[in-house]
Amino acid sequence: MTDAPTTAPVARAATAGEVLAGYLTAQAGAFLRALPQAVGEAGSRPGALPASAQAADDLLRAVRRVGGALHTFAAAFDPAWAQESRTELRWLLNLLAQEPGYRRRSTRLLGALDSLADTAPDGAGMLAGHAGAPKARALLERQLTLARTRAHTALLQELRSARLHALADRMTLLAGDVPLVAPAAAEPAEALLPQTGTALGALVATAERLPWQRSAEAYAGAGLHRLGGPVGEPGTVPAARGSAADADAALAADDAPWLRARILVKRARYALEVCGAPGGELLELDRVLGRHQEASDAAATVATAARTPRITPATAYVLGVVHADQRLDVEAARYAFGRQWPAVAPGLVGSAAVVAD
Amino acid sequence: MTDAPTTAPVARAATAGEVLAGYLTAQAGAFLRALPQAVGEAGSRPGALPASAQAADDLLRAVRRVGGALHTFAAAFDPAWAQESRTELRWLLNLLAQEPGYRRRSTRLLGALDSLADTAPDGAGMLAGHAGAPKARALLERQLTLARTRAHTALLQELRSARLHALADRMTLLAGDVPLVAPAAAEPAEALLPQTGTALGALVATAERLPWQRSAEAYAGAGLHRLGGPVGEPGTVPAARGSAADADAALAADDAPWLRARILVKRARYALEVCGAPGGELLELDRVLGRHQEASDAAATVATAARTPRITPATAYVLGVVHADQRLDVEAARYAFGRQWPAVAPGLVGSAAVVAD
């Protein structure tokens, strides 16, 4: 990645305001087109997957991009309006992302369990034919269905709320007229580059503090053993308290900087999009960190399920295997990141330096 | 590895018989020196680790080497004598290897559990502070101590047996006079090379049928998921029978060709030793396959422990995590093998072809 593709498309537009307005108008339009269908889907029974499942994805896409642009290029907008908009978009994002998140987690965990318990001669798993496998499967399915139903109910309630209507109105305004701040918006389009550079720089700074070098070594045990904070930040894992929550806290603290890196990858991707620059390598990092997050969340779900009262030892044993298997996938995602990062980082550092110059 | 170092030391000796006699006399001498101390140690209380633990290792070393040479260079010996000797050496090997094997397994499993349950801020494990960890640890320790004590008792009984005295007499004879068969022994030392080539060829043939290419890809899930027979041998995993033993059988069938490869690596190593050729790369493969075997055995021990009646769900859950962690180590060992093999194989194929020419 060099600065050439970053600057070229930006240079074609006259002002920073025009570039931002073009991007945000398009995203707000996508938001408004997807909203009715996505809301229609959410209004149907849980688990239903009509053609408009695509609409929910489109809506999430637009919400993330508008939020990202408002964050990275904050200087060009009215600060109070931008801050409010980001808060409302984040609220909708959390609301919309939950049900599909539980659906994906269900697919992931039940798929992993079925693979581990597979009895096919050429594809058996280490839990092949285990008595606890059907019970553990039923338990996970029940708990995830319950969580999904709750998320669906919460979404339904909010769809009737004044808050969503206000956000839709806000997006309608944005689709027509982006509330830019005159001095910053009037600058030439190149004025967007330092802010894009800041987004890239934030990603590089955070990623470099990840233990990616250790992770780039296969089977170094990073997902199950020797959890710790990012490099140079010892003590992010809470001190031992002798309860089961210790492990949850240690795992959450270990995963947190990776989840943070994913947010920064997305922000950097959207900033490059605004500038019309290619971000293919960031898309790949985003996918890998997405897999990290889903495996991490799925592992936590299994750990919680294993604390369900009155389960049988066989069920608990199977959940232990599935939990470790998900942590193994966390480790595998970190390995993939550790292999990709050294190839991607120099380009990002270069771009960040050039555009922030 | 080329044929040059393989042939050079052999060429210095006059006949095949002299080379074999030199090797076997030295190994039988090592056997006889180590035996009294090793037996003395075995006669002490279980778990005692006097300085003569080294003697038991030395004894095992000699037993393996004599057995390997008698197998690979069988044509040079009286067939009935060689066959009997190998049977008796294998009996002693199994007897001697058990107690140290359980000791290593105990170290491995309790170490893994302690690492998984570690609560140190910079080295916490995914079971940090878990209520089931101390119980699972006590269960594993109790079962492994019991197994070790049984192995020790069995060894003590056999130490008084006429069978061991007969084997010691056999080794005493071997240290003085190796019972060679005249025609084969009288051939020039180069006559040992085709047999060494056969040992290398057997290793190459078996290793090439291992799924090492799949294993060379990190985190492809080979140790936990998608177990199967070696390439071209589907159906080695027994058909599903819907019992917990299914998983044990599937795992055992999946590991079997790797364990077989380890035996052939050792045979090839000892054959090269007889010829005075370097076998450093085989030593490394032997280590990796040794790690595979110990992780595989340890995993099976945990699976058995998890079927102990009346354990708590928390204990069972921890055992599930530890079991998966050991299978992960199986996968890691296969990965290491898959990375080493392509570098080692061409040399072995070349040596096998040259020496068998």
Interface residues (C-beta under 8 A of the other chain):
Chain A: S115 L116 D118 T119 A120 P121 D122 G123 A124 G125 M126 L127 A128 G129 H130 A131 A218 Y219 G223 L224 H225 R226 L227 G228 G229 P234 G235 T236 V237 P238 A239 A240 R241 G242 S243 A244 A245 D246 A247 A249 A250 L251 D254 A299 A306 I311 T312 P313 A314 T315 A316 Y317 V318 L319 G320 V321 V322 H323 A324 D325 R327 L328 D329 E331 A332 Y335
Chain B: S115 L116 D118 T119 A120 P121 D122 G123 A124 G125 M126 L127 A128 G129 H130 A131 A218 Y219 G223 L224 H225 R226 L227 G228 G229 P234 G235 T236 V237 P238 A239 A240 R241 G242 S243 A244 A245 D246 A247 A250 L251 D254 A299 A306 I311 T312 P313 A314 T315 A316 Y317 V318 L319 G320 V321 V322 H323 A324 D325 R327 L328 D329 E331 A332 Y335
